[in-house]
Amino acid sequence: MTVTPSRAEGEDAVVRVGAGTEGRGTEARTGSPVAVPGARVAPAEAAPPAEVAPPTRGFLAKATLVTAVLSIAGALLGLGRDQALAHLFGAGTETDAFLVAWTVPEVAATLLIEDGMAFVLVPAFSLAVARRARGTGADPVRALVASTLPRLALAFVAVAALLMAGAPYLVAALAPGLPDPALAVDCTRLTATCVLSFGLAGYCSAALRAHRRFLAPAAIYVAYNTGIITAMFVLGDRWGVRSAAVGVAVGGCLMVAAQAPSLARQLFGRRRSAPEPEATAAAAATTADAAQGPSPHDGPEATKATQVTEVAASPAPSVKHSVELALIAPVLMFALCRQSQVLIERFLASTLPSGAISHLNYAQKVAQIPMTLSLMLCTVTFPVLAQALAEGDTERARTRVERDVAVASCMVLLGAAAVFACAPQIIQLLFQRGAFTAQDTAATATVMRVYSVGLLGHTLVGALVRTYFSAGRPTWYPLAAMAAGIVATSWIGAGTVDAWGVRGIAAANAIGITVTAALLLSGMGERRSVPIRTRRVVHELSKPVRAAVCAAVAGAFCASRVDSPELALAAGGLTVTVVYVLLLRVLGVKAVAPAFRTALRSVTRRLPHVRFR
């Protein structure tokens, strides 16, 4: 065994342990457990190699950047999809019927791709990848796939068939006042196929993210929306709005096709060899030294080193039982409960004049773009958080959560301020053409401004709920918090829909999700989740909130003074950005600048150990 010092780019000094002539080894920071004084070398067969080592800030920045760029592309195509829907079919009876059927892919995406199964599968695959890195026994990743994928696929097929058969009853339950239920039933049966395709796509995404492969999972919505847009323009004249439902079915298949080659490479592209005899002997010697405990003359570093070695040498939990009903049930119930906000909105809006469901849909899709982009960092760091909790590193997990919450909140509040200030101009430029009228623009912009008030709540829920499900143990607290928010949404929506119409429904959504976010934030603790410093987090959040309110008012004032929608959007957006950034500096908010500096560094230099295949 050879021990040679090296320094990774932008990192602290490390010690590289090599075994044999092939140069296999791992890196660890100075001060970790090793067989020589002053360095940390985990056993060669127990320590994770580079692919599961704690990632650098540069890696996270580059992964977030790749994910964000492709997510923006997918979001822009989503806007193009909604623009095509508005242009071809307007905002009337046909689009209302399709949007009722659109509930199926919306719920399926939340349950099977974005949240839901990801909260269970990412920790499970992260554990399997770590065990495979130790080089003992059969491949745990393949074993996990063999034990879970066939059963999940059968469940997806059964649910899809059930939805197709029960489409008339589902449409009657979702929108009892719909003028053309037959059209909605046809569209629902077509969109029901996405349960299988989304389930397989979400499975592939979880497995690839656990392997720290982010390119293919980030590209799935590009493929999905491309399929829908193509189907609408090719089949729209012949099949009407049913062509959009066909596009959902085609787009779901493209999601799976975009990820299958990358996942196949991870599962079958390379063979693991047995550990070198020297590495095995060194690992045994190091573990034996650690078992004797630290010497009184070794100091605190040796004590800490021994503790880390004991963790590394302890038996790994079995991956075979890492995906159980006790874990899946609360996750799926939470995701379903969260998505029921949309069901409540459409149920209440079905009794309003024609086009109300469409106005809510267009406003929500545009308003939630800032939230989607702000959560990109949390998507990338979710496997990192799961790994930290699996290793018992609570301090690293807490730092990760607090940093993610701060950065995501600052980003979404900037977007929320811009949406509030420039809502009429945004909707006019995006949708006002063809069958989408000026009256539709005014109604949609009003709703979008109300939705923007709840964007911080949506972002906090998305960021915080990951911490509850990252530890790999069942917890029902997130479901209880979400249920409280749903009750608030239902009562407020039912009480305001007659007087305020779609504005009351949007306000109910904003208040309900804010209630859930507050409950999740107050419930953060060692017993349920990661014990963050809640008071400090809330105090820091209040600063960008104040900055966003001032920026939104200033931006709306400037935008209202310009007649041209293009110039008004530019003036309002620029004002919002300048006022918001200046106030962040005045208030002493420091969460965003380091993240942007790291992101810039990551794209201006080559980072080692970064793989996105």
N, C-alpha and C positions, 0 to 999 in steps of 0.2 A: 504494500500500500504506500502511495506517495502523497505527501502533503505539501502543497505549494501555494503561496499567497497570490492572490489576484484581486483586481478591482474592476467591478462591473461599471459600465458607464453610468455616472450619476448616482452611484450607490456607495455605501460604506465599504470598508475593507472586508473581504470575505476570505474564507479558507476553502479551497477546492480539494475534494477527496477523490482520487482516482483509483480505480481497481482494474487490474489486468492491463492489457495492451490496447484495448479498444477505447480507452478514455471515458468509460462510463463513470458517472459520479454525480455529486450534488453539491450545492452551495449553501452556506449558512453564515450568519453574521458572527463576527468575533464575539466571544463570550458565551458560546453555546457548548453543550456537552460533547467532549471529544476525549480521545485517549491520550492527548498531549496537553500540557498546561496552556491556558490562555486562549484556547480555540474551541469552537463547538462543531463537532462532527457527529451527526446522528448515524446510527447503523446503516450501512449501505443498502441493506435489503429492506429496512423499515422506513427510512426517510423518503419522502416523496421526491422524485426527480424534478427537473426544471418545470415540467408541465403542470405540476400541482403545488409548486412552491408558492409562498405568498407573493402576489404580483407587485411589481413596482408601480409607482404613480404614473410613470410614463406608459406602462402597459395599459393601465386602466383608462388613461386619457385617450390613447390611440383606439382602444376598443370602443370607448364611448363615442369617439368621433366617427368611427366607421358605422356604428349602430345608428347614430344620429343622422348621418348623411343619408343612409338608406331609408331610415324612417321618415325623413323629410320627403324623400322621393316617393315613398309609399303614400304619405299624407297628401302630397300634391296630386298624385294620381287619384287618391280618394276624393279630393276636391273636383278633379276632372270628371270622376264618376258621377258625383252629385250634380255637377254642372250639366253633364250630358242628360241625366235623368230630368233635371228641371227644363232643359231646352227641348227635349223630345216629348215629354209628357206633362210638363207644367207642375202645378201644385194643386191638384184636384182629386177627383174620385179615383182615377187610375193609380196615381202615386200613393194615395192613402192606402189602397189595397195592397200594393207592393210593400209598403213600409210596415204593414202589419206582419207580412210574411218575413220581412227583414229582421223581425224580432228573433227568429231562429238562429241565423248566423251571428247576430249580436251576442246572444246568450251563449252560443257555442264557443265563440272566440274568447269570451271572458272565462268560461269554465275550463276550456281545453287548451288554450294557447297563452293568453296574457296572464291570467292568475291561476286559480283552480289547480289543475294538475301540475302546473309548473312548481307550485309551492311544495308539492310532494316529490316530484320526480327529480328536480334539480339537486336537493340534498341527497337523495338516494343514489343518483349517478355520481355525484361528487365523492361519496363514500366508496363506491365501486371503483372509480378511477384511482383513488388513493390506495386502495388495497391492491389493485393491479400493479401500481408502481412499486410495491414492495416485492413483487416477483415471486409470490408463494402460491402454489396450487394452480387450479384452473383459473381461467380469465373471469373475474367477478363481473365485468361489464357484460360479457356475452351471457353469463348465467342470469344476470338481472333481466336482460332483454328476453331471453328464452322463457323466463318464468312470468313475465308481466305482459309482453306485447300481444301474444295470442289471445289471452283472456280479455284484455282491454279492447282489442279489435272486435271480438265477438260482442262485447257490450255496446260498442259504438254502432255496429250493424243493427243490433236489436232495437236500440233507441231510435235510430233513423227510420226503421220500418214502422215502429210504433207511431212516430210523428206523422208519417205519410198516411197511415190508416186513420189516425184521429184528427187529421187536419180540419175537417168541418167543425168539430167540437172545440179545437184550439182557437180557431178564428172567432167563434161565437163567444168564447171566454175572454179573449183579448180585446175585441172591439165589437161589442154587441150592437152598436148603432151604425155600423158600417153600411153604406148604401149598396155596395156590390160585393157581398161575401163570397160568391162563386169565384170571382177573379182572385181574391185573396187566398182561397183554398188551393187553387191551381198553383199559385206562386209558392205557397207554403210547402206543398209536396215537392216542388223542385228544389227549394232551398234546404229541405230536410236532409238532402244528401251530404250537406256540409258537416253533419255530425261525425261521419266516418272520416272525411278528408281532414277536417280540423283536428280531430283526435289524433290522427297519425302525424299531422304537421306539428302539433304541440309536443308529441312524444319525441320527435326528431329534434325539435328546438331545445328541449330540456337536456337531452343527451349531448348535443353539440356544445351548449353553453357550459355544461359541467366539464367538458374537455377544453374549454376556453377557445372555442371556435364561434365567432360571432357574425361572420360575413353572411353565410347562408341563412341563419335564422332571421337576420335583419332584413333580408331581401324578400321575405315571403309575401309581404303586403304589396310590394311592387308587382309580383307575379299575379297575385289575387285581383288587384284592381285592374290590371291590364286585361285579364280574362273577362271581367264584367263589362268594361268599356267596349272591348271588341265585340262582344256578343250583342250589346245594345245597338251598335251601329250596323252590324251585319244582319241581325234578325229583327230589329225594331219595327221596320215597315210591315213585316209579315205577322209577327207574334205580339206586337204591342209591348206593354210593360212586362209581359212574361219573359221577354228576352233578357231582362235584367236578372230574373230568377235563374234562367239558364246560365247566365254569366257567373252567378254565385257557385253553381255546381262545377263549372269548368275551372274557375279561379281556385277553388278548394283543391282540385287535383294538381294544379300548377304549384300550389304551396308545398305539397309533398314532393313533387318532382324536383323542386329547387334545392331540397335538402338531402334527398336520398343518396346522391353520390358522395357527399361529404361525410355522412354518417357511415356509409359502407367502408370508406377509407379508415375511419376510426376503429371500426369493429374488426375488419378483416385485412387491412392494408399492411400490417406489420406483425411479425411474430416475436413473442417474448422468449428470451433464452434464460436458462437457469442462472442463478447468481454465481459469480466467480468464487472459487474456494477461498481465495484470499479475503474477499469481501465478507463472506460468511463467517470466517474465523475472526476477522476484525470486529464484526458486529457482535459476535458472541462475547469477545473479550471486553468490548465497551459496555455491553449490557451487564456483564458480570461485575465490572468495576462500579457501575452505577448502583447495582444491588447492594454493595457493601456500604453505601452511604458516603457522604462527604467527610473528608478528613477535617479535624479541628483547625488545621493550618491552611486549609484551602481557601477560606474566605467566603463571602456571600455569593460571588460569581459561581463558585463550584457548587454551592447549595442549589442555586437556581438551575445550573446545568444538569444536576442530578435529577431535579424535578422534571425537566423537559425530556430527559432520556427515559424516565419512568413512563411518561405519557407515550413516547414513541414505542417503547418496548411492550406496552400493555396490549392484551389481545384486542384485535379490532372487532367491532360489532359485526354481526352477520348481515350481509347485504340481502340475503335471501328473504329476511323478514322485514326489510326496510320499507316496503310498500304494503301497508296493511289497511284494512277498512277503518281502523281507529284513527289513522292519520288522514285518509282520504275523505272520510265523511265530513269533518268540520271544515275542511278546505273547500270542498264542493258546495256545502251548504252556505258558507260565507259568500262565495262567488255568485251563487244563484240568488242569494238575498240581495247582494249589491246590484245585480243586473235587474232585479225586480223594480228598481226605480223607473226604468224605461217602460216596463209593463204598466206600472201605475199611471205614468204620464199618458200613454196611448189609450188606456182605458178611460181616463177622464176626458181626454181630447176627442174621443170618438163621439161624444154627445154634442160637441161644438160644431159650428158651420164647417162645410167642406174646406179642406186645406189646412186645418189646424194641426193635424198630425205632421204634415209636410213642413210647416213653419217651425215646429219644435225640432224636427229632425235636422233641417238645414242649419238652424241656429246652434244646436248642440254639436254637430260635427265640426263646424268652424271654431266654436268657442273652445272646444277641448283640444285643439291642436297644440297650444302652449303647454297644457298638462302632459300630453303624450311626449313631447320633446323634453320636458323637464325631468321625466321619469327614466330617460335613457340611462343615466348614470346608475340609478338603482337597479335597472335590469342587468347591467354589466357586473355590478358589485354583489349581486345576490349570491352567486356561487362562492365569492370570497367571504361573505358574511356566514354562510353555511359552514364553510371550512373552519373559520375561526371559532364558531360555537362548538363544532364537533371536536376541536382540539382543546376546548375549555379555556380559550383565550378571551375572557370577558372584556378586558380592557381594549383589546384591538377591535372587538365587535362594537363596543360602545362608541369608540372614536369614529368608526366607519359609519354607524347610524347617524350620529350627530352631524357629521360632515355632509352626508347625503341629504339629510333633511334641510340643512342650511342652504346648500347649493340649489337643490330642486325648488325650494320655496322662493328664493330670490329670482330664479329664472321664470317660474310660472307667474309671479306677481307682475313682472315686467310685461309678459304676454297678456295678462288679464287687464292691465291698465290700457294697453294698446287696443284690445278688443272693445273695451268700454268706450274709449274715446272715439274710435273710428268705425263703429259697428255699421252705420248706414252706408258709408263709403265702401266698406269691405263687401257687404252683401250686394250692393249695386254693381260693383265691378265683377264680382264672381258669378252672379246668377241672373241679373236683370237683362234677359234677352229671350227671344222666342216666346214660349207660353208663360214665362215667369214675369209678372207685371210689377209696376211701381208699388201697388198696394201690397203685393207679396213681400217686396223689399222692406217696406216700412214695418210690417208686422214681424218679419223675421229679425230685423235689426233690434227691435224693442225686446224681443225674447232673448236675443243673444247678450244684450247688456245685462239682463237679469242673471243669465247663466254665469257670466263672468265673475259675479260675486262669490260663487261657490267653487271657483277653480282651485283656490288654495286648499279647501277642504278635500277635494278630489285628490290632489297631489299628496297631501299628508296621509290620506288613507292608503294610497298606493305605495308610499314609501314605508309607512310604519307596519302595515300588515305583514310584510315580508319578514320582519323581525320575530313576529309571533310564530311563524311557521318554519323558520330556518333551523330551529334546534332539533327537528325530527321527532318531536313529541306532540301528542294530541292536545289541543287547547280549544275551548269553546268560547273564550272571551271575545275574540273578534266577531264571531257570529252574533253574540249578544249585543255588542256595540252597533253592529250594522242593523240589527233588528230594531233597536231604539231609533236609529235614523230613519228607517223605513216607516215606522209608526208615525214619526213626525212628518215625513213627506206625505203620507196618506191623509192624515187629519188636516194638515194645512192646505193641501191641494183640494180636498173635498170641500173645505170651507171657503176657498177663494175662487174656485173655478167659475162659479156663476157670476161673481162680481167683476173679476179681473181677467177671466178667460185664460189664454195661454200664458199670460204674464204671471198669474197666480200659480199655475202648474210649475213654471220655471223657478219661481221663488220658493216653492215647496221643495224642489230638488236641491237648491242651494242651501237652504236651512237644514234639511235632513242630513246631507253629507257632512256639513259642518259639525253637527251634533256627533256623528260617528267619529270624525277626526278628533274631536275634543276627548271623547271617551277612550279612544285608542291611545292618545298621548298621555292621558292621566293614568292609564293602566300599565304603562311600561315599568317593568320591575323584574327582579331576578326570578321570581316564582313563575311569571307568565312569559316574559320576553327578555330583552336586553335592558339592564338597569341604567338608563340614560339619566342625565341631570335635567329633569323636566323643567324646573323653574328657569334654569339658565337658557334652555332651548326656547321656551315661551318668550322670555325677555328679548332674546335675539330675533325671534320671529316678528315681534312687534315693530321693529325698526323698518324692515322692508315693507310691511303693511302700510305704515304711515307714508312712506315714500311713494308707494303705488297709488294711494288715494290722491295725494297731491298731483302726481304725474297724470293720472286719469282726468282730473278736472282741468288741468292746464291744457292737455292734449285735446279734449273735447271742445274747449273754447277756441283754440286755434283752428281746428278742423271745421267748425261751424262758420268761420269767417271767410271760407274759400268756397266758390261755387263749383269749380271743377272737381269731380270725385277723385281723379288721380292726384291733383295738387293738394286737395284736402287730406287725402290719406298720407301723402308724403309729409305735409306740414304737421299733422297730428302725430304721426309715428315718430318723427324727429323730435318733436317737443316732449313726448312721453319719455323717450330714451334719454335725452339730455337731462330733464328734470329728475328722473329716477336715479340715474347714475350719480349726479351731483348730490342728491339727498342721501344716497347710500354712503358716500364719502363723508358728508357732514355728520351723519349719525354714527359713523365708525363701524360700518358693516364690512367685514374682511373675509367673508366666506367665499366670494366669487372670484376675486382677483387671482389667488393661487391656482384655482382650477383652470382658469383661462391661460395662465402662464405655462402651466404644465401641458395643456393641450397644444399650445403653440410650439413648445419644444418638441413634442412628440411627432409633429408633422414636419419639422425642419431638420431632423436628424434620424439616423437609422437606429432603431432600438433592438438590442439583442433579445432573443428568446420570445419574440412576439410572432404568433402564428394565427392567421385568420382563415385558413383553408376550410 
